[in-house]
Amino acid sequence: MRSSRPPRLKCVLLGALLMIGAASSEAQPAVKQVLMLQSFDRGILVVDQFTGDFRVGLDQRAGSAVNVVQVVVGPTGFVGAPEDAVVDYIRSSFAGHPPPDLIVTVAGPAAVFARRHRQQLFPGTPLLFASVDRHWLVDAPLGDNESAVAVDNDFPRLIDGVLRVLPDTRQVFMVVGSGELGRFWHRKLETDFTRFRDRVRFIWSEDLSLEDILDRCASLPSHSAIVYLSFGADAKGGAYADAQVLADLHAKANAPLFGMLSPLLGHGIVGGSMLSVEDLSRNTADVASRILNGTPPSSLRVPPLRAGLPTFDWRELQRWGIPESRLPPGSAVKFRSPSLWDEYELPVLAAIALLAFQSLLILRLLYERRARQRAEIESRQNLALAADANRRETMSALATSIGHELAQPLSVVTLNAQALQRMVAARQVPPDEMGEILAAIKAGAFLASQILDRHRAMLRSRQLQKKPIDLRAVIDVSFSLLAHDMRTRQIEASLEPSSTPCVIDGDPVLLQQVLLNLVRNAMDALAEIPPSRRRITIRDTVKTSTVEVSVSDTGTGLPADIIDRLFTPFVTTKSNGLGIGLTIVQSIVDAHGGTINASRNPEGGATFTVTLPRSPLSLNTAQGVRS
């Protein structure tokens, strides 16, 4: 707070004279002198921004050096000094020097001062009224040596904006400074606000101290709003900066605060149709530079600047719960808190890209997994079909053996039937001989039936059905199926069984297929070997928890380049082989929880060894025998 004090005119005059003297002593002939008459001392946001922007803009546009001398002629300048003394001070500042090249007034009180003392203040110097509401200039037209860059403060439009965003508003508290400025706006706006009389009640603050204003704003009734015009000084004469007054109002007021001058946005006001001080200072600097460069002021008539785009403070909208849907179309909203996207755009984009990549990768893996499962299912189906085809191909190759096996029991049946028929025809059928003949016929038929069932089981397409079986019986059946074929090929075969029971959990038909494949491969390997050296040996070895069955031959052996790939599909040593037999064998052995491997014999030929786990039943029996 800056309170009113006794005049210190002599000290102020001395300081200003020293400043002018120093400036004039250093000035070059080309330096333009501008006398700026200000209505307020520092602290008025609008005036401070306008003055700063104007001086920068003037330096950029003038084309030559400019020296600006600022003098506050309003109520906060020469406090208590009569206006004539202020005029004398200004004139004495230029005593002995050329008059200023341009006089610029800032705001209404300075414009009134300059018009009142135009004849005493360098009447031949061009005068530019700046940053002044047009209503301050309506009493008299501009002279030939005068120009103005005025504004048209449309405060009724501001009230329309308040009622748009707060349609229930019933009372508006008008914050305006005391003195000439406050009285001017009170008189002016009471007339302009006539159309709101039936809807809104206006309360004015020019007769209140700042403390009273804050108290009133803290206890306003509901459906109230506050409009901030300007301040300067309160009813007690205390001078206050806008920033301080706005901060205090923002902290204590129980109603939203509105304004229409752009420098106020960001200091607690909700917003409204903003009058751009930036545009005002730029227009003023342009007109001032043209006057300094010789353009007659009377030819520079600039339309008053009006409020432009409605602009609002997002923080205040949030504070007072004002939805953005109530704002006028095309409104700008500033000071919006950055969203997650605004604040972390790059990390969010990176995270989204990473998630997208991971999602695509997961989808790709799921697709590959499904494709692999589908391929595995198809592979198992194809393998089952191949195994079935392999069994059928094996049985086709054993057709001669089947015929040979069936020939013996069928011959017995036929001969016995013929003998019985002759005995019946001769009516010589001893009862004991008839019984023997019928028993022989029955035995032969049963044997033929077993042979057919055994081969039918080999042809039946089936899945794994485990049960405790004697592996040696499977070996015997397999050997018997191939016995005739081996005799035809002049192959010597031998079985070397273990003395320990070979009980495992398995499927006898599928295991029979394993042995048939291995023995037939051994037989094919002996095709180019002399008959005297053709031998196949089948051994079974019972160990603690496993049973090993090996098929060895004295054939051509296994090439070194494929021994590690024997069980891979379509790998074969036969010129007319498909290469799926050993793959099927391995799949059956794997399904029984066993392993199979191949090795070359030192003396020639190859050995295939199948290792299968023993049945728990067999292990328990063996443990009982040992105990």
Secondary structure, 3 states (H helix, E strand, C coil): CECCCCCCHHHHHHHHHHHHHHHHHHCCCCCEEEEEEECCCCCCHHHHHHHHHHHHHHHHHCCCCEEEEEEECCCCCCCCCCHHHHHHHHHHHCCCCCCCCEEEEECHHHHHHHHHCCCCCCCCCCEEEEEEEHHHHCCCCCCCCEEEEEEECCHHHHHHHHHHHCCCCCEEEEECCCHHHHHHHHHHHHHHHHHHCCCCEEEECCCCCHHHHHHHHHCCCCCEEEEECCCEECCCCCEECHHHHHHHHHHHCCCCEECCEHHHCCCCCCEEECECHHHHHHHHHHHHHHHHCCCCHHHCECCCEECCCEEEEHHHHHHCCCCHHHCCCCCEEECCCCCHHHHCHHHHHHHHHHHHHHHHHHHHHHHHHHHHHHHHHHHHHHHHHHHHHHHHHHHHHCHHHHHHHHHHHHHHHHHHHHHHHHHHHCCCCCHHHHHHHHHHHHHHHHHHHHHHHHHHHHHCCCCCCCEEEEHHHHHHHHHHHHHHHHHHCCCEEEEECCCCCCEEEECHHHHHHHHHHHHHHHHHHCCCCCHHHCEEEEEEEECCCEEEEEEEECCCCCCCCCHHHCCCCCCCCCCCCCCCHHHHHHHHHHHCCCEEEEEECCCCCEEEEEEEEECHHHHHHHHHHHC
